[in-house]
Amino acid sequence: MAERRPELGPEMGCRDGDPVGQKQHLVCEEFASVASCDASVARRYLADNNWEMQRALNAYFERPVQEGAPGSWYSPDVVFLQEVIPPYYSYLKKRASSYEIITGHEEGYFTAVMLKKSRVKFKSQEIILFPNTKMMRNLLCVHASVLGNELCLMTSHLESTRGHTKERMNQLKTVLKKMQEAPESASVIFAGDTNLRDQEVAKCGGLPSNIVDVWEFLGKPKHCQYTWDTQMNSNLGIPAICKHRFDRIFFRAAAEGSHIIPQSLDLLGLEKLDCGRFPSDHWGLLCNLDIIL
């Protein structure tokens, strides 16, 4: 039987003047940050993998799950991500090798679109700057095709908090304008963390007639109305009850030819991880769309 190394703790190697303990402490902190887990989980995986960061991360993220069990992986054709950080991006490039990953930046925190290589063909990308952002925000546009159907895929993380309402509304106008300008032959899908309140959309004049909010298009299903819910999601520890539909999907159909039609919408990330926290303080959205040939 292999000898198990002692786990790092306040009494084991973290004292000043112990360089090994200090290094392990830093590695533990980095693992916890990347894996979004607490220190005890990080220590366990690192100790079991000889304190090798990549091996430990692989073991953590490759934990077996029963088919159909909470936390089972989906295999979507397209993934829209916000608040990606460099360690996650590096991990995704290595572990999600079946996806093409296109990013809106590579420093700080940024957006990304993931395309399943076996199904979606990447053509080009474009980044639209928000000149007055205070939070490194932009609009990422990805041109692609699936089964011969032209796609224009967009994501963004619009300016956060009530204090930046005006800038967020200006950013929304930029998103809608870009959706309108996309080639008529393309189906346009925007999905992102908009931070929008309904009254802000109304003050912008609402959505153009040829662009739909997918949640509204599907009949405003109650089970996936709120993607930011401090009553159900304890990650931020906010005592007040706040419920918002911050994460939204906008859709503009192609003018002719094959059509892509939204069919269903559900929430993701509702189960807590081993560390006792949810994957994010937002719920994710899973949208199924049908291609009508």
N, C-alpha and C positions, 0 to 999 in steps of 0.2 A: 504494500500500500504506500502511495506517495506521501511524503511528509507535507503536512499543511502548514503554511507560514502563518504566524500570528497576525491577527487583524490589527490595523492601526487604531489607536485610541489615545485619549489624553495621557494615559499612563504608559503608552508603548511607542516611544520614538518621536513624539511631538515636542519634546522639551527643547528649549534653546540650547544650541551647541551640539545637537545631534543632526548632522547633515543628511543622513539616510532618512531619518524620521521626518525632517522638514521637506525633503523631496517627495516622500510618499504622501505627505499632507497636501502638497500642491497638486500632485497627480490625482488624488482623491477629489479635490475641489473641482478640477477640470472635468473629470468623469461625471461628477454630479451635475455640472453645468450642461454638458453635452447630452446626457441621458435624462435630464429633468427628474432626477431621483434624489433621495436624501443621502446623507453621508454614510449611514450604516449599510445601505444597499451598495453604494460605490465601493466601500471597503471590502465587502464580501466578494464582489466580482473581481476586484483587483487582486485580492489575496489568493483567490482560487486560480488566477491566471498569471502568477509570478510577477505581479505588478507591471505587466505589459499592457499599455493603454489600448492598443488596437485589438489585441486578443480579448481583453475584458469587454470592450464595447461590442465586438462580434458576438460574444457569448450572451451579453445582455439582450441585444436586439434580435438574436436568433433563437430565443426561447421557444420551445414547441408549444403550439396551441391546438386544442381539439377542433376539428372541423365544425363550424357553426357556433363555436364558443365565443363569448365576448372578447373582443380584441383580435379576432381573426382578420387576416389581411384581405383587402379587396384588390382587384387588379384593373383599375380604371384605364381608359385610353388616354385621358388627359387629367393632370393634377395641377391645380392653381394654389400656390403657396405664398404666404406673406410672413414677414419677420424671420426670414431665413438668416442664419448667422454663419460665418465661415466654417466653424467646426462641423455643423450639420451639413453644409454644402459639400465639404470634403467627404463626409461619411456617405451621403447620397450618391456621389459620383462613383464611389467604390461598390456600394452594396446594391444600388438600383441600376445596374448596368444594362438592364433591358429598356431603360428610358433615356431619351435625349433630354438633357436639362438645360434650359435657357434662362438666364438670370437678368434682372434689371440692374444689377450692380454686383460687386464681389467684395465690398468692404462694409463694415458697420452692420446694418441689417437691411434686407432687401427682399424683393419678390422673385418668384421663379415659376416657370411653367414646365411641366414634365410631360413628354410625349412618348407613348409606348411605341418603340421602334418597329415592332411587327405589324402595327396597325396604322399608325399615323406618320405621314411623311413630312418632315420639316423642310420648309422652303427658305424663310428669311425671318429676321426679327427687326424691330424698331423700338427705340426708347424715346418717349415724349417727355420732356422735362416740365416740371411744374416750377416756374421761375421764382415764385414767392413762398415756396415751402420752407418751413423752419425745421422739418423733421425728415429730410432726405427722401422725400416721396417723389415718385414718378409714375408713368404709365408704360407698362411693358406690353408690346404688341408682337404676336407671333403668327406668321403666315404659314399655313400647313394644309394638308389634304387628308381625307380619310375615305377609302373606297371610291376615289375619284371625285369626291365632293370637296370643294374649296372651303377652307376655314380661315377666319380671322379671330384669333384667341387673344383676349386682353385680361390683364390683372393689374390691380393697384391696391395700395394701402393708403386711403385718403386721410387727410390731416385729422388728428385725434383731438378729442375733448371739446366741450362747449365753447371754450374761449377762442377756438379757431373755426367757428361756423362759417364765416365769410370765405376764408380760403378753401374750406372743404367744398362749399357750393361752387366756387370757381373751378375747382378740380373736377367736380361732377360734370359741369358744362363742357370741359375739355374732353372728358370720356365720351359723352354723348355725341359731341361733334365728330370725334374720331370714328365712332361707330357708324355715324351717318356717311362719312367719307369713304368707308371701306367699299371695295368693288361690289357691284350689285350681284355678281355671280357667287359671292361668298356668303356663307352663314357666319354671323358674328356672335361670339359669346364673350361677355365680360363676366368675370367672377372674382370677387375680392372682398376685403374688409373695407367697407365704405364709411363706417362710423356715422352713417346718415340717420337722421330722424325724419319721420314722414313729412313733417312740416317744412323741412329744408328742401325736399324734393318738390313740394308744392310751390314754394317760393321761387324755385328755378323754372316754374312753368310746367312741371310734370315731365313725364317721358314723351318723346316724340311719338307720333301715331304708329310708326313702324317698328318701335322698340317696346318689348314687353318686359316687365318684371316677372320672372319665372314663378315666384311664389304666388303672385296675384293671378297669373295665367292659369295656374293649376287649381284655382279656387280658394286660395288663402287657407291651406290646411293648418289647423291649430297645432298639430304635433310638432311642426317645424317652424313655428312663427318666430320664436326668440332664439337668437344665436349667442346672445350675451345675457346671462341670467344669474344674478348673484344669489338668488334664492336656492338654485339647484347646483351652482358651481361655486365651490368654496375656495378656489385657488388664490384669489386676491384678499380673502378675509374681510370683505366689505360687509358691515352689519346691516346697512340699508338694503332694501329689496329694489333692485333695478332690473328691468327687462327691456331689451332693445333688439331690433332686427338689424344689427350692424352689418352682417355679412349677406350680400345680395348677389343674384345672378341676373344679368340683363341679356336679352336675346333679340337679334334681328335676323329674320329669315332671308334666305337668298331669294332674288326676284323671280328666278325661273329654274327649271330643271329639277333635280332631286331635292327633297326638302328634309330638314332635320327638325323634329318636333319634340319638345320637352314632354316627358311622360310621368315622371314622379320625382319627389324630393323628400329626403330624410336627413336627420341629424346624425353626426358621427362624433366619436370621442366622448360618449356618455359614461364609459366605465373608467373607474379609477385604476391607475397603475399600481404596481407593488409598493411604491413609496407612499401611497395614500393620496396622491394628487391626480387631477385629471390631466390629459395631455396638453391642454391649453385652457386659458380662462374663457375662450370662445368655444362654442360647439362648431364642428365642421359641417359642411353640406355635401351630401351625395346626391347628384342629379343624374337620372337616367334619361337619355334622349334616343329616339328611334330615327333611323334613316329610311325615308319613304322613297323608294326607287321609282 
